[in-house]
Amino acid sequence: MVIAMAYLTIEMPESHSLKEKRSTIRPIIKRIQNRFNISVAEIDHLESWQVAGVGLVCVSNSRRHAEEMLQKAIDFVEEHLDGGHLAEVETDTQTF
């Protein structure tokens, strides 16, 4: 079993409320879940208006497949962030 994980720090300098931030983050999370069938959630900076910490996890029987799916999801986030940008991306892959 292979688990590929990513932690994304997303900055949204034009966001002025939690409601505005979440209206940007939630649709992206839903689209990633539906399109890539991986687990994703906002897990950090929950009370910050302009920063979101998002975790992504893909479980597979192939290291190549897990890392490829994760990278596609990260690219998707980067392409579809309106009013924000990826400040930091941390990834890790574990084999069990």
C-alpha positions as CSV (number, residue, x, y, z in Angstrom):
1,M,0.0,0.0,0.0
2,V,1.3,3.4,-1.0
3,I,0.1,6.7,0.6
4,A,1.0,10.0,-1.1
5,M,0.3,13.1,1.0
6,A,0.5,16.8,0.3
7,Y,0.1,19.9,2.5
8,L,-0.7,23.1,0.6
9,T,-0.4,26.6,2.0
10,I,-2.7,28.8,0.1
11,E,-2.6,32.6,0.4
12,M,-5.6,34.8,-0.5
13,P,-4.5,38.4,0.1
14,E,-7.7,39.8,-1.2
15,S,-10.0,37.8,1.2
16,H,-11.5,40.0,3.9
17,S,-13.5,37.5,5.9
18,L,-13.7,33.8,6.7
19,K,-16.8,33.5,4.6
20,E,-15.0,34.9,1.6
21,K,-12.0,32.6,2.1
22,R,-14.2,29.5,2.5
23,S,-16.3,30.5,-0.6
24,T,-13.0,30.1,-2.5
25,I,-11.6,27.0,-0.8
26,R,-14.8,24.8,-0.5
27,P,-15.6,24.6,-4.3
28,I,-12.0,23.7,-5.1
29,I,-12.0,20.9,-2.4
30,K,-15.3,19.5,-3.8
31,R,-14.0,19.6,-7.4
32,I,-10.8,17.8,-6.4
33,Q,-12.7,15.1,-4.5
34,N,-15.0,14.5,-7.5
35,R,-12.4,14.7,-10.2
36,F,-9.5,12.8,-8.7
37,N,-11.2,10.6,-6.1
38,I,-8.7,11.5,-3.4
39,S,-9.2,12.8,0.2
40,V,-8.8,16.5,0.7
41,A,-9.7,18.9,3.5
42,E,-9.0,22.3,4.9
43,I,-6.9,21.3,8.0
44,D,-5.0,24.4,9.1
45,H,-5.3,28.2,9.5
46,L,-9.0,27.7,10.0
47,E,-9.5,31.1,11.7
48,S,-7.3,33.1,9.3
49,W,-9.0,35.2,6.6
50,Q,-6.1,35.1,4.1
51,V,-4.4,31.7,4.5
52,A,-5.7,28.2,4.2
53,G,-3.9,24.9,5.0
54,V,-5.2,22.1,2.8
55,G,-4.3,18.4,3.1
56,L,-4.5,15.9,0.2
57,V,-4.1,12.1,0.5
58,C,-4.1,9.5,-2.2
59,V,-3.9,5.7,-1.4
60,S,-2.9,3.3,-4.1
61,N,-1.1,0.1,-4.8
62,S,1.3,1.9,-7.1
63,R,3.8,4.6,-6.0
64,R,3.8,6.1,-9.5
65,H,0.0,6.3,-9.7
66,A,-0.4,7.8,-6.2
67,E,2.3,10.5,-6.8
68,E,0.8,11.2,-10.3
69,M,-2.7,11.7,-9.0
70,L,-1.5,13.9,-6.2
71,Q,0.5,16.1,-8.6
72,K,-2.5,16.4,-10.9
73,A,-4.6,17.6,-8.0
74,I,-1.9,20.1,-6.9
75,D,-1.7,21.4,-10.5
76,F,-5.5,21.7,-10.6
77,V,-5.5,23.8,-7.4
78,E,-2.9,26.1,-8.8
79,E,-4.8,26.6,-12.1
80,H,-8.2,27.2,-10.4
81,L,-7.4,29.5,-7.5
82,D,-9.2,32.7,-8.1
83,G,-7.8,35.5,-5.9
84,G,-5.1,33.3,-4.4
85,H,-1.9,31.4,-5.0
86,L,0.0,28.5,-3.6
87,A,2.6,29.8,-1.2
88,E,4.0,26.4,-0.2
89,V,3.7,22.7,-1.2
90,E,5.0,19.9,1.0
91,T,4.7,16.3,-0.3
92,D,5.6,12.9,1.1
93,T,5.1,9.3,0.0
94,Q,5.1,6.3,2.3
95,T,5.0,2.6,1.4
96,F,3.5,0.1,3.8
